[in-house]
């Protein structure tokens, strides 16, 4: 805290080094005025004393330091939700409140120069979904996050003001579970009255600099609204926040008017509690120094319908969420988890049957059914399972795969519905071409056993040599067969959709008949022993040499288990004789 006492004196030395071309009119000691909302829709002034300029605080970016006074600021300090509050000096707009010190004794803010907000700067997206890998493997979360920039003065940190995000319709467990990821994105979750109101809500007073807005990520039975302040309006164009929202670049997210219900002083960072009102327009750009929007536009959203059945209780949810490759899967995962958590069947041994129908604007829909069962983290696994295909389709970048709608039917049960593959037996280890092999698979579940059998007849033309019979659950078979395909950029929307359609569910066992032989690969598919003319085409035109592929598949057989999750993998080798 001693650093904070010395800070104003330190800032008086900074203007000498400031770039005249960036904030040439700003000098330490100048007085200015800012505007924000402290209550309702009413825009109120507050006083600003310029302390100095931090040059090159970011890549070709400067920060004006100012001390804010007036209104409730003596009790609250700089508030979350003030991001974007315009600051004027000598009647000229110099910037927007964008940064603050945590645990500060005085309301000292970092002010983003407005001319930097005008510049369209490319940004590191800051988040990246890992849908390709997660499509085949279990992932702790759908995307990784990067730290938001900050400046350090000893123990004091000047960081971008977190964007307060209000949730409505969510269970507290859902908010708590996803809060770490939200905070890494610079979003501060609050359980409060959020968005989702209809357009019939009375319009607020005319939007102007200093007014509050709420960016609507989800509306309907679940709603999520992120609050900030308008900096400047030019015709239909709007500038706000004074810093990034989530670093998404070009976006399409609706924003509504926001009404401040009350202020909550806090030792770390105070914040506004608000409620969203009438729709006003669309946020179109999310850059490192500001968000931009367009008044009077409507955003295209993704309709989502979720039905959850738990015993005789059926709950239906209808909502819409933003269409954004890095956000939509995360939002879908969170809403699905909350819908499952509301059944109160998330502790102990539980099972969820998950049916998903994923609809595209210009391609046939894809449907899937899976079961998830266990004693820990089961609801999260089920929620993630519906988000991953959406992430993979959206990140492919093909316009044909724009999401038209998502429908989920979820059924919750108490108790385990999980069979484990224990062993596999072959009726014979030596066969001749044309003869059949019978496989017996043994499964176990909490002391019980079940045996399933399947018969495979070898082709008459099969050459002598070893034949591997690989028995595995659906996800393991997917991992073995599609790993190379999902880790390479998809070449067409049809290939992306076909992969999603061919993903095996986790409710069956699969017997894949494999043989090691020279062959080629095309778009992730094996071409064992092609005709000489095709082999020559691969070698000359595509420059591809033959490879010995141990997983060249001759046939695949399905063993349904029926309404339960199955896991495990076993291999059996038989010898084909002359």
Buried (B, 14 or more C-beta within 10 A) or exposed (E): EEEBEEBBEEBEEBBEEBEEEBBEEBEBEBEBBBBBBBBBBEBBEBBBBBBBBBBEBBEEBBBBBBBBEBBBBEEBBBBBBBBBBBBBBEEEBBBBBBBBBBBBEBBBBBBBBBBBBEEEBEBEBBBBBBBBBBBBBEBEBBBBBEEBBBBEEEEBBBBBBBBBBBBBBBBEBBBEBBBEBBBBBBBBBBBBBBBBBEEEBEEBEEBEBBBBBBBBBBBBBBBBBBBBBBBBBEEEEBBBBBBBBBBBBEBBBBBBBBBBBEBBEBEEBBBBBBBBBBBBBBBBBBBBBBBBBBBEBEBEBBBBBBBBBBEEEEBEBEBBBBBBBBBBBBBBBBBBBBBBBBBEBBEEBBBBBBBBBBBBEEBEBBEBEBBBBBEEBBBBBBBBBBBBBBBBBBBBEBEBBBBBBBBBBBBBBEEBBBBBBBBBEBEEEEBEBEBEBEBEBBBBBEEEEBEBEBEBEBEEEBEEEEBBBBBBBBBBBBBBBBBEBBEEEBEEBEBBBBBBEEBBBBBBBBBBBBBBBBBBBEEBEBBBBBEEEEBEBBEEEEEBEBEEBEBBBBEBBEBEBEEBBBBBBBEBEBEBEE
